[in-house]
Amino acid sequence: MPLVKLRPPSEQELQLKGQGEERPGPPLLFKHHTLHTLHSWDPSAQHLRSADHSKKSRMSMIQEYLGQLTLQLGGGEDTYPTVVPDPNFDPDKDAARIETAIKTKGVDEQTIIDVLTKRTYNQRREIAFAYERRAKKDMISALKGALSGSLETVILGLMKSTAQYDASEIRASIKGLGTDEESLIEIVCSRSKAELMEIKKVYKELFKKDLEKDVCGDTSGDFAKLLLALVEAKRTEPSSVVDHQKIDEDARALFEAGVKRKGTDVKCWISIMSERSIPHLQKVFERYKSYSPYDMQESIRKEVKGDLEMSFLTLVQCFENKQLYFANRLQDAMKSKGAKEKVLTRIMVSRCEVDLKKIRQEFKAHHGKSLYQTIAEHTKGDYQRALLSLCGGDD
Ligand SMILES: [Ca+2]
């Protein structure tokens, strides 16, 4: 049993963990609990243990402590949404407004935007139920008929849950002739284990197919192997124990499989990057620099090419700072010639109830201008109004 290795994390470790999203719960709670239980199973702290602590009560305390750890480490991820529940929510009133807006000659897009971009997915779903009761027809079909173009894409995207939306985007990227590798990479390489597991479940419900099979069927070689490994969602949960030996082993293995040898042992890179926890990998990439003259991202650029290169880079960028990755992608999507509206729409719709607020902070910090201002400059009309509303404010 690795019990003896358990110890409360230091302030420094807790701060380091703040980077990834799979971080433990509030440090205060963690510490509080640790204070009460740690002594009782430290064999060197016999004198601290009161005489009436039977073996049984110690075991139950250990179990309680481990239960707490699992709850905090494997539990809910911190979210930084820009779209939050409307506190004065009235689905019947909203449904009536939508119905009137759809019936209005020329369609009242502004009302549709005002209502649907300021409600969470769960609230939008309630509005759809209320709409169906009132209008005796399906709200999504009615919206499809009333809206068009980019606004339609945003609003219909919002009528899906985040996992349904991601699953549909993956499906769209592999369906038909050819594959939209860029979209596929963005989604599969940036989503957390919990998100991927939910996407897989929803994918099966929506399309009656296995995501694993579809992703592999449409790609090939090492790229397919990497995507499959990620979709299998085998990543370990973060541990409160920093395993320095394993960090060193992984760092050296990544170096020996890549920069040190002729060619690249891609299999080794895939297994480390798809199976280790994110806090662990953050430390591995730090350690990596003591073996390799190039950091991990430079090494990827030197060792592999094409879709495989883009996938590994996306992974490492997301391990290091996922919200910065999205901020950079938003910037590229808007700055590049022939603005990539698809990428802009996807990030705004898929992250507005997850971490868009933090993406906004990274955007402002790294690109000088706020996301709000940048969207205002590069888009127009109803599409712009919908995106700005999802953005939730200027910084
Ligand atoms: Ca090499």
Residues whose N, C-alpha, C, O or C-beta is under 5 A from the ligand:
A	BS01	CA	G258 V259 R261 K262 G263 T264
